[in-house]
Amino acid sequence: MDFVDEPHLLPGFFRQLAASRARLLHAIHNQQLEMCYQPIMRLDTDSVAGAEALVRWPQRNGQCIPPDSFIPFARETGLLGLMTHWIVGQVFTDVGAWLRQHPQRYVSINVEPDDLLTTALLDRLALLCRTHQVRPQQIALELTENSEIDPWDIAEPAARYRQAGHRLFLDDFGSGYANMGYLQALTFDMLKLDRTLIGAAAGNSVLPPLIAFARSLALEPLAEGVETPEQRKRLQTLGVVYAQGWYYSKALTSRAFIQWCADRRRQS
């Protein structure tokens, strides 16, 4: 849309922007967002290692606005900090007791690099860990590269999270973005191999060197998007220990996730 050539479109654009922001703000304040949890598995023992917390925005028509649409919108309209505040609190409400009962398991929470620029998130995590008696090591933060932020600008803040005991995961590794800048600036604990590499034929040649690269940096690779027993077997052959995907389970509500874990434990 070219506002220079068609300036009369500007008022309508800003009205729509304000209305969309108001809808998202209302959703955050009125519990209209929801969290789901996708199991993360150990391939060698076929046991639950943890889960990834995923935010959803259900609509009245039964559909969901995908997070890769409304999270960038939240960042652009100044709602990101408020949304992250809600997400983190909801994770502890949903699965705090489960984490306390299973101190060897963890939940990873997706955060934006912007979230690390202040101490608000770190302070909130510290308070929630104390309140729910959850170890900081049980809360991992998943970072996706943001080309608008220089990774060196968040290097020192990110280090504080690791000093506090939280682990850092680099999401979408191998997706084509310039992850090297983040790997040079930040210290991660795990690299999440992008799902496009797991199912694509190109992954046959790309995966082994990527996994070897992760190992050379003393990082644990985690495969996303595992959908078939053949993919699982190949990943295990390549030395990948952790995986998630529909082969095991889709993302579940907190109650369904906890029940899924209990059922799986009884079956093993």
Contacts in CASP RR format, 6 or more apart in sequence:
PFRMAT RR
TARGET T0000
AUTHOR 0000-0000-0000
METHOD contacts of the structure
MODEL  1
MDFVDEPHLLPGFFRQLAASRARLLHAIHNQQLEMCYQPIMRLDTDSVAG
AEALVRWPQRNGQCIPPDSFIPFARETGLLGLMTHWIVGQVFTDVGAWLR
QHPQRYVSINVEPDDLLTTALLDRLALLCRTHQVRPQQIALELTENSEID
PWDIAEPAARYRQAGHRLFLDDFGSGYANMGYLQALTFDMLKLDRTLIGA
AAGNSVLPPLIAFARSLALEPLAEGVETPEQRKRLQTLGVVYAQGWYYSK
ALTSRAFIQWCADRRRQS
1 9 0 8 1.000
1 13 0 8 1.000
3 9 0 8 1.000
3 10 0 8 1.000
3 13 0 8 1.000
17 77 0 8 1.000
20 73 0 8 1.000
20 77 0 8 1.000
21 73 0 8 1.000
21 77 0 8 1.000
21 79 0 8 1.000
24 57 0 8 1.000
24 70 0 8 1.000
24 73 0 8 1.000
24 74 0 8 1.000
24 77 0 8 1.000
24 79 0 8 1.000
24 83 0 8 1.000
25 79 0 8 1.000
25 82 0 8 1.000
26 32 0 8 1.000
27 33 0 8 1.000
27 57 0 8 1.000
28 79 0 8 1.000
28 82 0 8 1.000
28 83 0 8 1.000
28 86 0 8 1.000
32 57 0 8 1.000
32 58 0 8 1.000
33 55 0 8 1.000
33 56 0 8 1.000
33 57 0 8 1.000
33 83 0 8 1.000
33 86 0 8 1.000
33 87 0 8 1.000
33 90 0 8 1.000
34 55 0 8 1.000
34 56 0 8 1.000
34 58 0 8 1.000
34 253 0 8 1.000
35 53 0 8 1.000
35 54 0 8 1.000
35 55 0 8 1.000
35 56 0 8 1.000
35 87 0 8 1.000
35 90 0 8 1.000
35 91 0 8 1.000
35 94 0 8 1.000
35 254 0 8 1.000
36 53 0 8 1.000
36 54 0 8 1.000
36 55 0 8 1.000
36 56 0 8 1.000
36 251 0 8 1.000
36 252 0 8 1.000
36 253 0 8 1.000
36 254 0 8 1.000
36 257 0 8 1.000
37 51 0 8 1.000
37 52 0 8 1.000
37 53 0 8 1.000
37 54 0 8 1.000
37 94 0 8 1.000
37 95 0 8 1.000
37 107 0 8 1.000
37 251 0 8 1.000
37 252 0 8 1.000
37 253 0 8 1.000
37 254 0 8 1.000
37 257 0 8 1.000
38 51 0 8 1.000
38 52 0 8 1.000
38 54 0 8 1.000
38 244 0 8 1.000
38 245 0 8 1.000
38 249 0 8 1.000
38 250 0 8 1.000
38 251 0 8 1.000
38 252 0 8 1.000
39 48 0 8 1.000
39 50 0 8 1.000
39 51 0 8 1.000
39 244 0 8 1.000
39 248 0 8 1.000
39 249 0 8 1.000
39 252 0 8 1.000
39 257 0 8 1.000
39 260 0 8 1.000
39 261 0 8 1.000
40 48 0 8 1.000
40 49 0 8 1.000
40 50 0 8 1.000
40 51 0 8 1.000
40 52 0 8 1.000
40 108 0 8 1.000
40 222 0 8 1.000
40 242 0 8 1.000
40 243 0 8 1.000
40 244 0 8 1.000
41 47 0 8 1.000
41 48 0 8 1.000
41 49 0 8 1.000
41 242 0 8 1.000
41 243 0 8 1.000
41 244 0 8 1.000
41 248 0 8 1.000
42 48 0 8 1.000
42 49 0 8 1.000
42 241 0 8 1.000
42 242 0 8 1.000
43 232 0 8 1.000
43 235 0 8 1.000
43 236 0 8 1.000
43 240 0 8 1.000
43 241 0 8 1.000
43 242 0 8 1.000
43 243 0 8 1.000
44 236 0 8 1.000
44 241 0 8 1.000
46 268 0 8 1.000
47 268 0 8 1.000
48 105 0 8 1.000
48 261 0 8 1.000
48 264 0 8 1.000
48 265 0 8 1.000
49 105 0 8 1.000
49 106 0 8 1.000
49 242 0 8 1.000
50 105 0 8 1.000
50 106 0 8 1.000
50 107 0 8 1.000
50 108 0 8 1.000
51 95 0 8 1.000
51 105 0 8 1.000
51 106 0 8 1.000
51 107 0 8 1.000
51 108 0 8 1.000
51 257 0 8 1.000
52 107 0 8 1.000
52 108 0 8 1.000
52 110 0 8 1.000
52 142 0 8 1.000
52 244 0 8 1.000
52 251 0 8 1.000
53 87 0 8 1.000
53 91 0 8 1.000
53 94 0 8 1.000
53 95 0 8 1.000
53 107 0 8 1.000
53 108 0 8 1.000
53 109 0 8 1.000
53 110 0 8 1.000
54 67 0 8 1.000
54 110 0 8 1.000
54 251 0 8 1.000
55 67 0 8 1.000
55 71 0 8 1.000
55 83 0 8 1.000
55 87 0 8 1.000
55 110 0 8 1.000
56 64 0 8 1.000
56 67 0 8 1.000
57 64 0 8 1.000
57 65 0 8 1.000
57 67 0 8 1.000
57 70 0 8 1.000
58 64 0 8 1.000
59 65 0 8 1.000
67 110 0 8 1.000
71 80 0 8 1.000
71 83 0 8 1.000
71 112 0 8 1.000
73 79 0 8 1.000
74 80 0 8 1.000
74 81 0 8 1.000
74 82 0 8 1.000
74 83 0 8 1.000
75 112 0 8 1.000
75 114 0 8 1.000
80 112 0 8 1.000
80 114 0 8 1.000
80 115 0 8 1.000
81 114 0 8 1.000
81 115 0 8 1.000
81 120 0 8 1.000
81 121 0 8 1.000
84 111 0 8 1.000
84 112 0 8 1.000
84 115 0 8 1.000
84 121 0 8 1.000
85 120 0 8 1.000
85 121 0 8 1.000
85 124 0 8 1.000
87 109 0 8 1.000
88 109 0 8 1.000
88 121 0 8 1.000
88 124 0 8 1.000
88 125 0 8 1.000
88 128 0 8 1.000
89 124 0 8 1.000
89 128 0 8 1.000
91 107 0 8 1.000
91 109 0 8 1.000
91 139 0 8 1.000
92 128 0 8 1.000
92 131 0 8 1.000
92 132 0 8 1.000
92 134 0 8 1.000
94 254 0 8 1.000
95 107 0 8 1.000
95 254 0 8 1.000
95 257 0 8 1.000
95 258 0 8 1.000
96 132 0 8 1.000
96 134 0 8 1.000
97 132 0 8 1.000
98 105 0 8 1.000
98 258 0 8 1.000
98 261 0 8 1.000
99 105 0 8 1.000
99 106 0 8 1.000
99 107 0 8 1.000
99 132 0 8 1.000
99 134 0 8 1.000
99 138 0 8 1.000
100 132 0 8 1.000
100 133 0 8 1.000
100 134 0 8 1.000
103 135 0 8 1.000
103 138 0 8 1.000
105 138 0 8 1.000
106 137 0 8 1.000
106 138 0 8 1.000
106 139 0 8 1.000
106 140 0 8 1.000
106 167 0 8 1.000
107 138 0 8 1.000
107 139 0 8 1.000
107 140 0 8 1.000
108 139 0 8 1.000
108 140 0 8 1.000
108 141 0 8 1.000
108 142 0 8 1.000
108 169 0 8 1.000
109 139 0 8 1.000
109 140 0 8 1.000
109 141 0 8 1.000
109 142 0 8 1.000
110 142 0 8 1.000
110 144 0 8 1.000
110 171 0 8 1.000
111 121 0 8 1.000
111 141 0 8 1.000
111 142 0 8 1.000
111 143 0 8 1.000
112 143 0 8 1.000
112 144 0 8 1.000
112 146 0 8 1.000
113 143 0 8 1.000
113 145 0 8 1.000
113 146 0 8 1.000
113 149 0 8 1.000
113 151 0 8 1.000
113 154 0 8 1.000
114 146 0 8 1.000
114 149 0 8 1.000
115 121 0 8 1.000
116 143 0 8 1.000
116 154 0 8 1.000
116 157 0 8 1.000
116 158 0 8 1.000
116 161 0 8 1.000
117 153 0 8 1.000
117 154 0 8 1.000
117 157 0 8 1.000
119 157 0 8 1.000
119 160 0 8 1.000
122 157 0 8 1.000
122 160 0 8 1.000
122 161 0 8 1.000
122 164 0 8 1.000
125 136 0 8 1.000
125 139 0 8 1.000
125 161 0 8 1.000
125 164 0 8 1.000
125 166 0 8 1.000
126 136 0 8 1.000
126 164 0 8 1.000
128 134 0 8 1.000
129 135 0 8 1.000
129 136 0 8 1.000
129 139 0 8 1.000
136 164 0 8 1.000
136 165 0 8 1.000
136 166 0 8 1.000
137 165 0 8 1.000
137 166 0 8 1.000
137 167 0 8 1.000
139 166 0 8 1.000
140 166 0 8 1.000
140 167 0 8 1.000
140 168 0 8 1.000
140 169 0 8 1.000
140 189 0 8 1.000
140 190 0 8 1.000
141 161 0 8 1.000
141 166 0 8 1.000
141 167 0 8 1.000
141 168 0 8 1.000
141 169 0 8 1.000
142 169 0 8 1.000
142 170 0 8 1.000
142 171 0 8 1.000
142 192 0 8 1.000
143 158 0 8 1.000
143 168 0 8 1.000
143 169 0 8 1.000
143 170 0 8 1.000
143 171 0 8 1.000
143 182 0 8 1.000
143 186 0 8 1.000
143 188 0 8 1.000
144 171 0 8 1.000
144 172 0 8 1.000
145 151 0 8 1.000
145 170 0 8 1.000
145 172 0 8 1.000
145 177 0 8 1.000
145 178 0 8 1.000
145 179 0 8 1.000
145 182 0 8 1.000
147 177 0 8 1.000
147 178 0 8 1.000
150 185 0 8 1.000
151 181 0 8 1.000
151 182 0 8 1.000
151 184 0 8 1.000
151 185 0 8 1.000
151 186 0 8 1.000
152 185 0 8 1.000
154 185 0 8 1.000
154 186 0 8 1.000
155 185 0 8 1.000
155 186 0 8 1.000
158 168 0 8 1.000
158 186 0 8 1.000
158 187 0 8 1.000
159 186 0 8 1.000
159 187 0 8 1.000
161 168 0 8 1.000
162 168 0 8 1.000
162 187 0 8 1.000
162 189 0 8 1.000
167 189 0 8 1.000
167 190 0 8 1.000
168 186 0 8 1.000
168 187 0 8 1.000
168 188 0 8 1.000
168 189 0 8 1.000
168 190 0 8 1.000
169 188 0 8 1.000
169 189 0 8 1.000
169 190 0 8 1.000
169 191 0 8 1.000
169 192 0 8 1.000
169 222 0 8 1.000
170 179 0 8 1.000
170 182 0 8 1.000
170 183 0 8 1.000
170 186 0 8 1.000
170 188 0 8 1.000
170 190 0 8 1.000
170 191 0 8 1.000
170 192 0 8 1.000
171 192 0 8 1.000
172 179 0 8 1.000
172 192 0 8 1.000
172 194 0 8 1.000
173 179 0 8 1.000
173 191 0 8 1.000
173 192 0 8 1.000
173 193 0 8 1.000
173 194 0 8 1.000
173 210 0 8 1.000
173 214 0 8 1.000
173 221 0 8 1.000
174 193 0 8 1.000
174 194 0 8 1.000
174 197 0 8 1.000
174 206 0 8 1.000
174 210 0 8 1.000
175 194 0 8 1.000
175 196 0 8 1.000
175 197 0 8 1.000
176 194 0 8 1.000
182 188 0 8 1.000
183 217 0 8 1.000
188 219 0 8 1.000
189 219 0 8 1.000
189 220 0 8 1.000
190 219 0 8 1.000
190 220 0 8 1.000
190 221 0 8 1.000
190 222 0 8 1.000
190 242 0 8 1.000
191 214 0 8 1.000
191 219 0 8 1.000
191 220 0 8 1.000
191 221 0 8 1.000
191 222 0 8 1.000
192 221 0 8 1.000
192 222 0 8 1.000
192 223 0 8 1.000
192 224 0 8 1.000
193 207 0 8 1.000
193 210 0 8 1.000
193 211 0 8 1.000
193 221 0 8 1.000
193 222 0 8 1.000
193 223 0 8 1.000
193 224 0 8 1.000
193 240 0 8 1.000
194 224 0 8 1.000
195 224 0 8 1.000
195 225 0 8 1.000
197 203 0 8 1.000
197 206 0 8 1.000
197 207 0 8 1.000
197 210 0 8 1.000
198 207 0 8 1.000
198 223 0 8 1.000
198 224 0 8 1.000
198 225 0 8 1.000
198 226 0 8 1.000
198 227 0 8 1.000
198 231 0 8 1.000
198 235 0 8 1.000
199 225 0 8 1.000
199 227 0 8 1.000
199 231 0 8 1.000
207 235 0 8 1.000
207 238 0 8 1.000
208 238 0 8 1.000
210 221 0 8 1.000
211 221 0 8 1.000
211 238 0 8 1.000
211 239 0 8 1.000
211 240 0 8 1.000
214 220 0 8 1.000
214 221 0 8 1.000
215 221 0 8 1.000
220 241 0 8 1.000
220 242 0 8 1.000
221 240 0 8 1.000
221 241 0 8 1.000
221 242 0 8 1.000
222 240 0 8 1.000
222 242 0 8 1.000
222 243 0 8 1.000
222 244 0 8 1.000
223 231 0 8 1.000
223 235 0 8 1.000
223 240 0 8 1.000
223 242 0 8 1.000
223 243 0 8 1.000
223 244 0 8 1.000
224 243 0 8 1.000
224 244 0 8 1.000
224 245 0 8 1.000
225 231 0 8 1.000
225 243 0 8 1.000
225 244 0 8 1.000
225 245 0 8 1.000
225 246 0 8 1.000
225 247 0 8 1.000
226 232 0 8 1.000
226 235 0 8 1.000
226 243 0 8 1.000
226 244 0 8 1.000
226 245 0 8 1.000
226 246 0 8 1.000
226 247 0 8 1.000
226 248 0 8 1.000
227 245 0 8 1.000
227 246 0 8 1.000
227 247 0 8 1.000
228 247 0 8 1.000
229 247 0 8 1.000
231 247 0 8 1.000
232 243 0 8 1.000
232 247 0 8 1.000
235 243 0 8 1.000
249 260 0 8 1.000
252 260 0 8 1.000
END
